[in-house]
């Protein structure tokens, strides 16, 4: 798991990147679900940056 985090150490991902990622991954996913995933990803990003 360590090596995954090390890649994202430089810059925090931009909101638009996360939106794009979610759009690409979840074409079939309902909007509500997308929002939950987004929140989860933002939480993960925050956690990564606190370490």
C-alpha positions in Angstrom: 0.0 0.0 0.0 2.9 2.3 0.7 4.0 2.7 -2.9 0.5 3.7 -4.0 0.6 6.7 -1.7 4.1 7.8 -2.6 2.9 8.5 -6.2 0.4 11.0 -5.0 2.8 12.8 -2.7 3.7 15.7 -5.0 0.5 17.7 -5.6 -2.9 17.2 -4.2 -5.2 16.1 -7.1 -7.3 18.9 -8.4 -11.1 18.8 -8.0 -11.5 18.6 -11.8 -9.2 15.6 -12.0 -11.3 13.8 -9.4 -14.5 14.7 -11.3 -13.0 13.4 -14.5 -11.8 10.2 -12.9 -15.3 9.6 -11.5 -16.9 10.4 -14.9 -14.6 8.0 -16.7 -15.1 5.2 -14.1 -18.8 5.5 -13.5 -20.6 6.1 -16.7 -23.2 3.6 -15.6 -23.5 4.9 -12.0 -26.4 7.0 -10.8 -25.7 10.6 -9.9 -26.3 10.0 -6.2 -23.8 7.2 -6.1 -21.3 9.4 -7.9 -21.6 12.0 -5.2 -20.9 9.5 -2.5 -17.8 8.3 -4.3 -16.7 11.8 -4.8 -17.0 12.5 -1.0 -15.1 9.3 -0.3 -12.3 10.3 -2.6 -12.0 13.7 -1.1 -11.9 12.2 2.3 -9.1 9.8 1.2 -7.2 12.7 -0.3 -7.5 14.6 3.0 -6.3 11.6 5.0 -3.3 11.2 2.7 -2.2 14.8 3.2 -2.4 14.6 6.9 0.2 11.9 7.1 
